[in-house]
Amino acid sequence: MSDKGLLTGEHFLLGDYAAAEGAILVGCRFFAGYPITPATEIAERMSTRLPQVDGIYIQMEDELASMNAILGASWAGAKSMTATSGPGFSLMMENLGLGIMLETPCVLVDVQRGGPSTGLPTLVGQQDMMQARWGSHGDYEIIALCPSSPQELFDLTIRAFNLAEKFRTPVLVMTDAEIGHMTERVVIPQPEEIEIINRPQVRKGDVEPDHFRIYRDTDTDGVEGTVSPMAIAGEGYRFHVTGLIHDELGYPAMNAESSEWNIKRLVNKIRAHRDEIIQLEEQNLDDAEIIVVSYGISARTSQWPIEQARKEGIRVGYLRLITIWPFPEKRIIELAKRIRAFVVPEINMGQICLEVERCAAGQAQVLGVNRLGGDILEPQQVLSAIRKAAGRSDQPQTDLQNRQTER
Amino acid sequence: MAESDMRLEHSGHEPDSQSDWVTGLHPMDVLLRGERLPHIWCQGCGLGTALTTFIGALQWLEKNQNWDLDKVSVVSGIGCTGRIAGYIRLDSFHTTHGRAIPFATGLKLVNSELKVVVISGDGDIAGIGGNHFIHAARRNLDITVICVNNFNYGMTGGQSGPTTPHGARTVTAQYGNFEHPFNLPYLAAAGGASFVARWTVLHARRLEWTLREAMMHSGFSFVEIIAPCSTSYARWNLEGRGLDPQKLGRRGLEVMKHYQQVGKIGHDTHPKDAAIKVNEKGEINAIVEGVFLNEPKPEFRAAIKHKTQIAKERWSAAKKVLDARLKLPGRNDVVERTEVQLGGFGGQGIMSAGRIIGQAATLYDKIEACFTQSYGPEARGGAAGSQVVVAGEPIHHPHLIAPTSAIIMSQEAYVKYVPNLTSNGTLLIDDGLVTLPEDHRQDLKTYGIPATQIAEELGNARAANSAMLGFWAAIVGAVSQAAMRQSLADSVPPKTLEVNLKAFDVGFDKGVEVLK
């Protein structure tokens, strides 16, 4: 058995703990964080577990520091992570931008609670979805994943690290209080059973330091979306990196031309790999006239209303966004051409709904199903919306309540 | 070489060759990014001297202490001083405003071989980054923080900052600064720094010596460098002879002269007494310089390492317990969605009881379970509730829709949860703690045992939840007895294992009895 401090096998595990174990299994050895409900358990687990695998856990003075510390750790060669919720997520935006600009692999888990401001500390929300996309200033692309169970929170934390390393960029795991605080079966594979991707990296002596370019993108003859090898501190490259617009050498280059080069580089390395990054779960889309598009806990709770609607003869399909950013535009555009309506359940005023609307571009109707934090969506709400989208009356009340009392 | 030359041609964002700029004539050239010169600093600025002394100190360490400069990382924030990172030919990180210290913290903690130096300005270190500064000092993290203090925000045009002397003028303090400045050495020392010093750029030689010492120091070392801001701060204050057109080009030098007049070397001065003094016009009239504090103190990274052994022992023990878990075959019969509400007060183990059911179902009966808890303020003795859904199929909706059974261990929980139970549901109460009211729901199957009393008689009142779990397992039957016992064994402290299992068995037997 592997006893390098790695937990394997079947466990009845809290979602937050599952995120921590996924990180450890994929090789995360540095965690910096700040206590905040409902993400605290990730930090707690890491504080106990990391020293057992020769990793470092540190509680920083705030979330600004936490985010920055994981960037520093990554430049020293570690796979690093932080975890937070709404208010802390806001504070991390500043240095999430730095991470993107410096092209730093790292993972940020946002266990969403109701907002804005201090909002609902202990209760669920999905209100940071647009902040995940646009929260730091300037133009960039981001990768964000959205799990629907503790098992998937485990799996996607691993995937987040792999994507972060591969594309040299911070990756967000956008979970929520419900998943984070839920305990379910989590199956942890043996370390050799999981795919582990490590960053493209130059080691001491690989390249003549004088000719090393930390952001060179000419190796592939102008093919867009290259990820250039990274050097880490202490290997003799004596490189420079900056949050300013920079050139291949990492030197400040403040002019329009460099800005164009720099930002397109950040954007294209993700856009060019969209098909690889985007993961969707699809059910019954072939004959669907209505498609429920959802993610995270809301996708999960939409399953029963969908089954129910199909029993009622409504041809409804299910599209779960496992990757939320980059947004699966191509798929939605394609589906919009041949269906009647999208139904988008989410615990906010309608954020991802806007994206679906943008892609549907008037070709299909888009109906949001919303609840403003504090609790998960009632199955009945989603069922009503599906019926409405299908042009049915909302009368046949064979809802969950009735199912229970029928027994 | 040919291949490398080709690479240079491909890049359109820099001078033809780095070597065009580096003359190699000056001994410090090797540590400068010559291709980035000339620098952006103003004439008469103190930053050139600060950089030169820093390089001098590094070269001395390389020569005399065998330092491998490949292992030195320089981190800076934003501002004029922040640009030093971009001119020095070492691994260098130009981060966000104020955040150089946490970035450095990550670097140093991951690779303790690195020598990490933060160089930034007073606005960066003491203003926007002030919190990081005091906390790094508190941890006594083994990094060196060099703060070049020019009493204002230079890069943005000379606004007041956290070190602007009281009464001094800046573009945002045209009537004299009404705030009081930080005494940075005192702040660092109070935070917990183990090496604290100050020099002005006039003391180039002494400053270099101190920088060597600071970088060799194990623990958090802080060096404040007082430097003239010839363009901004000197423009408004008399040290630079203000707006006197005759002196405009010499402001930096005028300020240095002034520092020479008001400065006084005072090694070992108590940092409290190291405040920079001003007259009623805000003109600096006393600066104490020297090494104020240099004390050995346990360094942070070592303190972390120290705990690793304990952590590993803890892991081995936990692993042993995990490996010893029973392998049960699981159940094959159909299990319908069973929703269990647990309620009581804090300290009764309402949370663990719910978790034990879920764990028994998933790990040992191999069916599905989803456990959630109602979070309240972290207070013991308050109301506590937890919920478990057990089912043979995947659980889409994690919450209770209509609870089919409930374990209730307080009157408050009775009032709160019993109305939600589905008709014909099963209510289990600790009848020593819960009294059924006259209008108790007749559509429920209600059973009670004096669980707390049973547990007390067995010698530990806290095993009451185990008695309730046994009772529940026997009556509801959604999870097998063997699975429940094993899950219970996994979950309670070894010392209380026996009493908990006994309580469980008593509860179970009572349940079987009641069903007869």
Interface residues (C-beta under 8 A of the other chain):
Chain A: M1 D3 G5 L7 G9 E10 H11 F12 R29 F30 A32 T37 P38 T48 P51 Q52 D54 I56 I58 M60 E61 D62 L64 A65 S66 N68 A69 I70 L71 G72 A73 S74 W75 A76 G77 A78 S80 E94 N95 G97 L98 L102 T122 E178 H181 M182 T183 E184 R185 E208 D210 H211 R213 R216 T218 A231 A233 G234 E235 G236 Y237 R238 F239 H240 V241 T242 G243 L244 D247 E248 L249 Y251 P252 A253 S258 W261 I297 R300 T301 Q303 W304 I376 P379 L400 Q401 Q404 T405 R407
Chain B: S4 R7 L8 H10 S11 H13 E14 Q18 R33 E35 R36 D70 K71 S73 V75 I78 A85 G86 R89 L90 D91 S92 F93 H94 T95 T96 G98 R99 I101 P102 F103 A104 T105 G106 L107 K108 L109 V110 N111 E113 L114 N131 H132 H135 I304 K307 T308 I310 A311 K312 R314 W315 S316 K319 L322 D323 E336 R355 G358 Q359 T362 L363 E368 A369 C370 F371 T372 Q373 Y375 G376 I395 H396 H397 P398 H399 I401 A402 T404 T422 S423 N424
